[in-house]
């Protein structure tokens, strides 16, 4: 029978003066007549409470209204007389009022156990907390609560409770509950020899390069053209793309179709998901991450560009196009630049595209460099880490060779795009740390098997036959095979973008936003976090209780701001105000958020990739930040 009252009910207010119920002589009136309530027939299969006269189901050990225990031995022995007399070894209403709330916090009142008596009979009683009330002795004398004498039923209850606890512990260990798994200290981790040394001869360092920018700035066309010029896309394949694009009336999108493969992307003429491609430069094995520029697909851009080591920010130099991208209302140039910097990317190449539309004007290039450069410096980019390259993708100027058009070569003497990519500094790889691979996508491939995932190795190394822990499900799996650049490989190390085939695990326990980690060093799974954030140009202030979208690596969860702890000085980091009422644009603060679902997370000081977060609302990024504390 469903419960109809809340824990901690005030019995004084509900029942009034309940002391009158204790005297059985009050049941009959002075005229000797039975009250009308006692004359009512009791329904079969029920018993009537002696306190509140509520008809309870036969299976209930206590009253569903006042929660007074039923006498186990008085189960319908005398025809219709099913009213249970009051039992003094049960908690009185005074005890319920004074101690009921405390006991209900420790054990749920609905938790029941079956106790076997010495005579073989079985009765069902609720699991309660401390038995502090008195028990009647055979002689009728009350036993004080502080004495150590226990009845046989209490002994049975104690032993049964212990066995129940042991069973729960065994089941919890058997299911590998992630909440009870304790991680070893990272200082105890010792990488194996094969993880530290790269035995592949002639291998190049991998550079994950994100292509970002405002919609229609030419990102996909630039990526496709670059792949074709370096020989990654053959002339035969390019001819096929050109023919298909002309049949659809989109001849100028032929190079974009190299990466925009879905029918919807080609029909709409925009990139919707992050496309991944590869090519080799003189210095690096470059992984191209072509990101969507439309504001509706910024979450996809976040998921893909979190893997970036460096970025190319593509700018449309056409009259009015650059200004539209810099607009705070709908432009994505500023938002993409802020997000890229928040990903930890500190090297950026600004590719000023479509210079042919402005006749390769030096004045236009300098104007863009001045306005955008001021904003990039405010985001945290240094002048020494920014490279500015004017180019034209359509006319193949300044891509893989120096510009041949005199209008551009007459005033620009800097590096071309491919040369600028080789001038970037190699990223630092955490090979000596425990395995961490955030799952970007769950993929289906005949070569990889039924359960396979893809992503970038943030730390550690992988090889076939290795045991991995899949979080947040907490299930163990075995690495069946690895693929890098769509080619089978024996091992992968931090920084590599790989596809991993898993065996020994159900596909339902593997999801995008999860993490593959070392079995002895599991990643934390939490819902309550403390963040240090920087608010951007938000449409409205951030208040306590504000609903936001929480983004971290490849996970996206609904969240709520529960506390605003303090405002910080952006230069010194010191607290300037405690417990502010709201956060407005361009403020640094410490806040607490509670997520709707658990997410794999690490503190920023432990792992930068799993400690960077983004808050979005109303289709815009309103704050970027880091995880400072995981609140249990």
Secondary structure, DSSP 4 states (H G I P E B T S, - for coil): ----S-TT--HHHHHS-GGGGG-GGGGB-TTSPBPHHHHSPPPTTEEEETTT--EEETT-SB-TTT-PBPPTT-SS-BTTB-EEPP-TTSPPHHHHHHHHHHHHHHS-TT-EEEEE-TTS-EEEEE--S---S-EE-TTSPEEPTTS----HHHHHHHHHHHHHHHHHHHHHHHTT-TTTPPPPPGGG----HHHH----TT--EEEEEEEEESTTSSHHHHHHHHHHHTTSS-HHHHHHHHHHHHHTT-GGGTTGGGT--SHHHHHHTS--S-EEEEEE-SSEEEEEEE---SGGGHHHHHHHHTT-SEEEEEEE-STTHHHHHH-TTT--HHHHHHHHHHTT---EEEEEE-GGGGTT-HHHHHHHHHHHHHHHHHHT--GGGEEEEE-BTTTTBSSSS----HHHHTT--S--HHHHHHTSPPPP-BTTSPPEEE--EEEEETTTEEEEEEEEEEESEEETT-EEEEETTTEEEEEEEEEETTEEESEEETT-EEEEEEESS-GGG--TT-EEE-TTSPPEEEEEEEEEEEE-S-SS-EETT-EEEEEETTEEEEEEEEEEEEEE-TTT--EEEES-SEE-TT-EEEEEEEEEEEEEE--TTT-STTTEEEEEETTEEEEEEEEEEEE-
